[in-house]
Each structure stands twice: as C-alpha cells, then as structure tokens.
Amino acid sequence: MINYNDLLKLNPFGLKKRKKDSLFFSAQKKLSIFHHRNSKEYKKIIDFKFSHFKKVKKLEMLPFLHSKIFKSYDLKSTNDNLKVFNSSGTSNLNLSKINIDLKTSLIQANVLKKIIFEFIPKNIDTIIIIDNEKSFYDLKKLNAKKAAIRGFSQYFKNKYFILDKDYKLNFFYIKKLEKKLKNKRVIFFGFTNVIWENFIEILKMNNSKLSFDNSILVHGGGWKKLENKRIKKQKLNKEIKLRLKIKDVINYYGMIEQTGSIFMECEHGYFHSSIFSDVLIRNYNFKLEKNKNPGIIQVFSLLPISYPGHNIVTEDLGVIIDEDNCKCGRNGKYFKVLGRIKNSEIKGCANV
C-alpha cells in the first residue's frame, strides 16, 4: 500500500508535475487494486466498465465512480470499527454513506493539517465557528458539516461558537469576543451559506460592524443556495471584510466523499491540488478536456482506505487554468469551480 509516513514528510505543494504524476499515478493505481480486492460492491461496479484497469498507465484511464453512487451503495473495503458519515442532506433526503475507520480518519486529519497551514499562519490558536456548539459535540449523526467543523477546529486551542441552538446569532457573545480577542489574530470558520444567512446578513440588517483586524475567514460549501439568491463570490467577500474588518477570506472546495484532501483557494483566487489530491476535467461524454476548457470536475484523493472514494466524478463544473506556475508559488494544478451541472440534484451538504 501507500507509504503515508513518507508522504507526510513532503511539502504538500512542493512537487512539480513530473515527480508528482509518477508518485500520484502509482498510489492511485494501488488504491484502485486494493479496493477492487476488498470491496465486493466496488468490484462489481468496476468489472462492468473497467475490466482491464490493472494494465492502464495513465491517471485518466483508472476506474472512477460518480459521486451519486454513495447514495445507492454501502461501499466499504474493511469492517474494522467503521463510523458512517452522511452528506448533510439533499433535496430528496437520499444521503451519501461514507464508511471511515480509524486509520483513514488519522490520515485525513494529518493531511488536512498540512494543507490548511500552508494557507494560514501556524501560530494562530483561536477559531470562531459560525455554527452552534451541537455541531461539534453531538456525534449521534455524523455528517459533512460536522466533519468539516471538527476537522478544522481540532488544530486550535480555543474554540468559540457564535450561533445558538436555533441558529440565531448571539450578538452579546460576539461583541464580548470582539472585546476579549482585541488585537489577537483569529480564524473564522463556517459553511458559506450559513456565514451569509446567519451572520453577515444579520449584521447588515442591524447595521452592525465588528473589528477583528488581521484575522482570516475560511469557508466552503453552500454555494448553491447563494447562487439562487444571486450572491456571487465578490459580493460575499466584500461584505465579510466590511462587516468583520478582517484581512483575508479563503474559500475551499471539498466533499464528504474525500474528507481531508481539500482544495484551498490561494490569494489569486484559484483552488490548488496538493500531492495528496489531483483534478481532471471531462466533457459530457467523459472525454478528457485540455487546460482552460470547462467541463465536469473529476477529483482524486490518496486518503480513502476504508472506502473506495479515491477517484470520483462530481456534479460540479470547473476549469483547470494551468499547473506549477500559479503566481502564489505553489506547485500542482490550479483551477476554478464554475458551479453545478445544470439540472443536477441540489447538493445539500451545507443545508442546516
């Protein structure tokens, strides 16, 4: 299998195309073979369409699953103390089921830490979570939102939740935190639509502004709901900076099917793949598209061991800009997400 200890010693954005392609393809093929051998359901699906995948020599030729498959099949490659995570809810309440064991969880946590601290300072010890405390401590129902909150917050010593049990902003508490954390750099974190609907819009309605100078807000998910309200990225970022008086707003792209190997947005507005992840773009016939041509996003991860979520075609549209030459200095492919495929099912992973 993959030597994760060696991978974790490397800079997640330190390998150029030639070295990364060789390493990544080899690891992806090992994962495909591993899951094919250990998951009966995955084997049946793959044998139907990709019967000769063990002979392929290119990443784009390895077998992939569509993200919807996790709503229909209980896919797992081990039975060792599994915890089942669900998508947070969809329009027809048909939830994805992701089986995660301890080994996979630990790898996800270590990789996530390496990735996020390439984008935010390592000396920040405080996080303000734009959600309620139940999202952190209630482990009866494990879903995408809880996984994201627990994943990001575990690296910070001090945690503060600013929404009450009814998802209403606690004005008194946030003003108290503003005073308590004065001159201290903090991280704000939350799902995009929750940040807008339950925090920023409330501040706007009350003509209120806060002052968290030099702090950073990290967010992801929930864009579908904001698109329906015609709230674009530029407007969101402008209002966040105005209402909180913070320095940076960082978006991330990720999904419950590939927890841990997220794509963070750099200061130039592009999502970046790391040595633990990769991305391809396909057209509607699933033929590979060249850089700068938009199409369906296919995402790869080296992290899923307990379930076959390592190679997934999504319901999102995007475009790869280029590789290894972003002005931010990070190696790897960098890309933009253009939105959902028209008429695709609304993804509810950020719905409250």
Secondary structure, DSSP 8 states (H G I E B T S, - for coil): ---HHHHHTS-TT---HHHHHHHHHHHHHHHHHHHHHH-HHHHHHHHHH-TTGGG--SGGGS--EETTHHHH----S--SS-EEEE-S--TT----EEEE-HHHHHHHHHHHHHHHTTTS-TT--EEEESS-THHHH--SS-BHHHHHHHHHHTT-SEEEE-B-TTS-B-HHHHHHHHHHTTT---EEEEEHHHHIIIIIHHHHHTT-----TT-EEEEES-HHHHHHTT--HHHHHHHHHHHH--SEEEEEE--GGGTT--EEE-TTS-EE--TTEEEEEE-TT--B--TT--EEEEEEES---SSS-SEEEEEEEEEEEEES--TT---SEEEEEEEE-TT-----TT--
